[in-house]
């Protein structure tokens, strides 16, 4: 999920989730503008940056964001019908 609140002075917040939980990615405006295409268009997004942990809250201050959506094409999956 990607959010850009009007009160955040151009900062973009991205929530990433995996099997360990959710982390918050903070993208400063200049980073967002430089890497807009990856942020807006990616189905699978790789984030490189600085990890900050405050209690149980995990933040990543994004330095580089990369669209890795092409990797999804190599995945094999099978539908399971539970009915």
TIFI-490142 format. One record per residue: x, y, z of N, C-alpha, C in turn; residue number from 1. Coordinates in Angstrom, 3 decimals. Example, Ala and Ser with C-alpha at 12.3 -4.5 7.8 and 13.67 -1.06 7.14 Angstrom:
residues 2
+----------+----------+----------+----------+----------+----------+----------+----------+----------+-----+
|     n.xx |     n.yy |     n.zz |    ca.xx |    ca.yy |    ca.zz |     c.xx |     c.yy |     c.zz |   n |
+----------+----------+----------+----------+----------+----------+----------+----------+----------+-----+
|   13.190 |   -5.690 |    7.800 |   12.300 |   -4.500 |    7.800 |   13.200 |   -3.300 |    7.800 |   1 |
|   12.850 |   -2.250 |    7.080 |   13.670 |   -1.060 |    7.140 |   12.900 |    0.030 |    7.870 |   2 |
+----------+----------+----------+----------+----------+----------+----------+----------+----------+-----+
***
This chain:
residues 83
+----------+----------+----------+----------+----------+----------+----------+----------+----------+-----+
|     n.xx |     n.yy |     n.zz |    ca.xx |    ca.yy |    ca.zz |     c.xx |     c.yy |     c.zz |   n |
+----------+----------+----------+----------+----------+----------+----------+----------+----------+-----+
|    0.844 |   -1.175 |    0.000 |    0.000 |    0.000 |    0.000 |    0.885 |    1.232 |    0.000 |   1 |
|    0.490 |    2.229 |   -0.773 |    1.276 |    3.458 |   -0.902 |    0.385 |    4.636 |   -0.515 |   2 |
|    0.909 |    5.532 |    0.327 |    0.159 |    6.708 |    0.758 |    1.033 |    7.942 |    0.639 |   3 |
|    0.409 |    9.031 |    0.233 |    1.101 |   10.322 |    0.160 |    0.183 |   11.389 |    0.746 |   4 |
|    0.110 |   11.446 |    2.083 |   -0.802 |   12.409 |    2.720 |   -0.405 |   13.852 |    2.420 |   5 |
|   -1.391 |   14.703 |    2.274 |   -1.133 |   16.113 |    2.016 |   -0.390 |   16.800 |    3.141 |   6 |
|   -0.487 |   16.271 |    4.339 |    0.166 |   16.879 |    5.500 |    1.592 |   16.371 |    5.714 |   7 |
|    2.086 |   15.506 |    4.821 |    3.397 |   14.886 |    5.030 |    4.522 |   15.558 |    4.250 |   8 |
|    4.298 |   16.742 |    3.720 |    5.329 |   17.511 |    3.003 |    5.986 |   16.722 |    1.871 |   9 |
|    5.184 |   15.961 |    1.137 |    5.712 |   15.229 |   -0.015 |    6.310 |   13.879 |    0.306 |  10 |
|    6.331 |   13.474 |    1.566 |    6.864 |   12.169 |    1.942 |    5.851 |   11.097 |    1.562 |  11 |
|    6.350 |    9.993 |    0.996 |    5.493 |    8.863 |    0.631 |    5.742 |    7.742 |    1.636 |  12 |
|    4.658 |    7.123 |    2.073 |    4.735 |    5.998 |    2.987 |    4.255 |    4.752 |    2.259 |  13 |
|    5.037 |    3.691 |    2.344 |    4.681 |    2.423 |    1.716 |    4.670 |    1.361 |    2.805 |  14 |
|    3.627 |    0.562 |    2.837 |    3.566 |   -0.560 |    3.772 |    3.933 |   -1.830 |    3.011 |  15 |
|    4.913 |   -2.547 |    3.528 |    5.322 |   -3.824 |    2.954 |    4.998 |   -4.932 |    3.942 |  16 |
|    4.546 |   -6.054 |    3.414 |    4.185 |   -7.165 |    4.284 |    4.794 |   -8.455 |    3.774 |  17 |
|    5.316 |   -9.238 |    4.703 |    5.784 |  -10.581 |    4.377 |    5.328 |  -11.516 |    5.492 |  18 |
|    5.868 |  -12.721 |    5.526 |    5.412 |  -13.687 |    6.520 |    5.823 |  -13.347 |    7.944 |  19 |
|    6.683 |  -12.354 |    8.133 |    7.089 |  -11.957 |    9.484 |    6.295 |  -10.764 |    9.999 |  20 |
|    5.567 |  -10.085 |    9.123 |    4.765 |   -8.945 |    9.547 |    4.840 |   -7.793 |    8.567 |  21 |
|    4.553 |   -6.614 |    9.077 |    4.487 |   -5.405 |    8.247 |    5.609 |   -4.451 |    8.632 |  22 |
|    6.162 |   -3.794 |    7.625 |    7.142 |   -2.739 |    7.871 |    6.723 |   -1.505 |    7.083 |  23 |
|    7.139 |   -0.370 |    7.567 |    6.805 |    0.906 |    6.949 |    8.023 |    1.427 |    6.206 |  24 |
|    7.832 |    1.778 |    4.950 |    8.911 |    2.354 |    4.151 |    8.642 |    3.847 |    4.032 |  25 |
|    9.645 |    4.631 |    4.350 |    9.543 |    6.085 |    4.234 |   10.369 |    6.501 |    3.031 |  26 |
|    9.717 |    7.178 |    2.091 |   10.377 |    7.612 |    0.858 |   10.344 |    9.131 |    0.813 |  27 |
|   11.508 |    9.755 |    0.945 |   11.591 |   11.208 |    0.864 |   11.257 |   11.655 |   -0.553 |  28 |
|   10.798 |   12.871 |   -0.686 |   10.298 |   13.384 |   -1.959 |   11.315 |   13.270 |   -3.097 |  29 |
|   12.588 |   13.610 |   -2.857 |   13.578 |   13.538 |   -3.931 |   13.819 |   12.093 |   -4.374 |  30 |
|   13.772 |   11.150 |   -3.445 |   13.908 |    9.734 |   -3.792 |   12.702 |    9.275 |   -4.595 |  31 |
|   11.514 |    9.706 |   -4.185 |   10.299 |    9.351 |   -4.915 |   10.355 |    9.853 |   -6.350 |  32 |
|   10.717 |   11.109 |   -6.531 |   10.755 |   11.681 |   -7.877 |   11.780 |   10.970 |   -8.759 |  33 |
|   12.925 |   10.599 |   -8.194 |   13.973 |    9.933 |   -8.971 |   13.598 |    8.498 |   -9.334 |  34 |
|   12.722 |    7.873 |   -8.520 |   12.410 |    6.457 |   -8.730 |   10.911 |    6.213 |   -8.841 |  35 |
|   10.211 |    7.214 |   -9.311 |    8.745 |    7.182 |   -9.413 |    8.234 |    5.970 |  -10.182 |  36 |
|    8.836 |    5.652 |  -11.307 |    8.333 |    4.564 |  -12.159 |    8.303 |    3.231 |  -11.399 |  37 |
|    9.355 |    2.920 |  -10.680 |    9.397 |    1.672 |   -9.914 |    8.355 |    1.683 |   -8.799 |  38 |
|    8.236 |    2.795 |   -8.111 |    7.316 |    2.878 |   -6.975 |    5.867 |    2.750 |   -7.424 |  39 |
|    5.517 |    3.410 |   -8.489 |    4.134 |    3.420 |   -8.950 |    3.774 |    2.156 |   -9.730 |  40 |
|    4.717 |    1.597 |  -10.481 |    4.385 |    0.513 |  -11.390 |    4.689 |   -0.896 |  -10.931 |  41 |
|    5.421 |   -1.063 |   -9.848 |    5.883 |   -2.398 |   -9.456 |    4.793 |   -3.222 |   -8.775 |  42 |
|    4.764 |   -4.491 |   -9.123 |    3.957 |   -5.464 |   -8.404 |    4.790 |   -6.093 |   -7.298 |  43 |
|    6.080 |   -6.236 |   -7.571 |    7.045 |   -6.738 |   -6.594 |    8.146 |   -5.690 |   -6.481 |  44 |
|    8.303 |   -5.111 |   -5.301 |    9.203 |   -3.982 |   -5.107 |   10.309 |   -4.358 |   -4.130 |  45 |
|   11.563 |   -4.139 |   -4.535 |   12.711 |   -4.336 |   -3.646 |   13.110 |   -2.969 |   -3.095 |  46 |
|   13.279 |   -2.899 |   -1.786 |   13.634 |   -1.651 |   -1.132 |   14.977 |   -1.820 |   -0.436 |  47 |
|   15.884 |   -0.901 |   -0.712 |   17.176 |   -0.860 |   -0.036 |   17.229 |    0.449 |    0.734 |  48 |
|   17.665 |    0.374 |    1.995 |   17.733 |    1.596 |    2.782 |   18.215 |    1.335 |    4.185 |  49 |
|   17.898 |    2.258 |    5.065 |   18.325 |    2.189 |    6.453 |   17.183 |    1.663 |    7.313 |  50 |
|   17.482 |    0.629 |    8.091 |   16.488 |    0.021 |    8.964 |   16.463 |    0.744 |   10.299 |  51 |
|   15.272 |    1.117 |   10.741 |   15.088 |    1.744 |   12.045 |   14.009 |    0.966 |   12.792 |  52 |
|   14.297 |    0.583 |   14.018 |   13.335 |   -0.144 |   14.834 |   13.035 |    0.680 |   16.080 |  53 |
|   11.763 |    0.956 |   16.283 |   11.311 |    1.709 |   17.456 |   10.277 |    0.850 |   18.168 |  54 |
|   10.697 |    0.154 |   19.205 |    9.804 |   -0.785 |   19.879 |    9.495 |   -1.941 |   18.944 |  55 |
|    8.221 |   -2.119 |   18.634 |    7.814 |   -3.174 |   17.717 |    7.537 |   -2.655 |   16.318 |  56 |
|    7.824 |   -1.384 |   16.081 |    7.568 |   -0.771 |   14.775 |    8.859 |   -0.753 |   13.969 |  57 |
|    8.768 |   -1.245 |   12.732 |    9.933 |   -1.308 |   11.847 |    9.741 |   -0.304 |   10.720 |  58 |
|   10.747 |    0.545 |   10.528 |   10.756 |    1.517 |    9.435 |   11.978 |    1.251 |    8.565 |  59 |
|   11.824 |    1.455 |    7.276 |   12.956 |    1.456 |    6.360 |   12.957 |    2.819 |    5.680 |  60 |
|   14.042 |    3.550 |    5.832 |   14.201 |    4.823 |    5.124 |   14.780 |    4.463 |    3.764 |  61 |
|   13.953 |    4.578 |    2.727 |   14.319 |    4.093 |    1.398 |   15.426 |    4.920 |    0.773 |  62 |
|   16.394 |    4.228 |    0.215 |   17.467 |    4.852 |   -0.545 |   17.336 |    4.460 |   -2.020 |  63 |
|   16.936 |    3.208 |   -2.256 |   16.793 |    2.700 |   -3.622 |   15.580 |    1.787 |   -3.666 |  64 |
|   14.775 |    1.941 |   -4.709 |   13.608 |    1.095 |   -4.913 |   13.697 |    0.511 |   -6.311 |  65 |
|   13.481 |   -0.781 |   -6.424 |   13.672 |   -1.470 |   -7.692 |   12.442 |   -2.314 |   -8.024 |  66 |
|   11.963 |   -2.181 |   -9.253 |   10.851 |   -2.984 |   -9.738 |   11.365 |   -4.377 |  -10.068 |  67 |
|   10.933 |   -5.370 |   -9.327 |   11.338 |   -6.769 |   -9.535 |   10.161 |   -7.609 |  -10.030 |  68 |
|    9.162 |   -6.970 |  -10.608 |    7.961 |   -7.664 |  -11.060 |    8.265 |   -8.767 |  -12.063 |  69 |
|    9.331 |   -8.606 |  -12.832 |    9.689 |   -9.617 |  -13.831 |    9.978 |  -10.978 |  -13.198 |  70 |
|   10.351 |  -11.000 |  -11.942 |   10.639 |  -12.259 |  -11.257 |    9.383 |  -13.093 |  -11.009 |  71 |
|    8.232 |  -12.446 |  -11.002 |    6.978 |  -13.159 |  -10.761 |    6.625 |  -14.102 |  -11.904 |  72 |
|    7.098 |  -13.809 |  -13.099 |    6.790 |  -14.652 |  -14.257 |    7.388 |  -16.048 |  -14.118 |  73 |
|    8.452 |  -16.178 |  -13.340 |    9.123 |  -17.469 |  -13.171 |    8.495 |  -18.342 |  -12.090 |  74 |
|    7.540 |  -17.813 |  -11.354 |    6.919 |  -18.578 |  -10.282 |    5.891 |  -19.551 |  -10.833 |  75 |
|    5.900 |  -20.755 |  -10.293 |    4.860 |  -21.724 |  -10.622 |    3.911 |  -21.791 |   -9.444 |  76 |
|    2.629 |  -21.771 |   -9.726 |    1.650 |  -21.909 |   -8.662 |    0.468 |  -22.689 |   -9.200 |  77 |
|   -0.230 |  -23.327 |   -8.290 |   -1.378 |  -24.126 |   -8.644 |   -2.552 |  -23.687 |   -7.789 |  78 |
|   -3.675 |  -23.543 |   -8.408 |   -4.881 |  -23.161 |   -7.700 |   -5.396 |  -24.354 |   -6.882 |  79 |
|   -5.893 |  -24.046 |   -5.702 |   -6.488 |  -25.094 |   -4.866 |   -7.961 |  -24.781 |   -4.705 |  80 |
|   -8.787 |  -25.753 |   -5.015 |  -10.231 |  -25.587 |   -4.896 |  -10.678 |  -26.213 |   -3.588 |  81 |
|  -11.157 |  -25.408 |   -2.649 |  -11.558 |  -25.897 |   -1.342 |  -13.048 |  -26.217 |   -1.253 |  82 |
|  -13.744 |  -26.148 |   -2.372 |  -15.200 |  -26.424 |   -2.344 |  -15.489 |  -27.850 |   -2.665 |  83 |
+----------+----------+----------+----------+----------+----------+----------+----------+----------+-----+
***
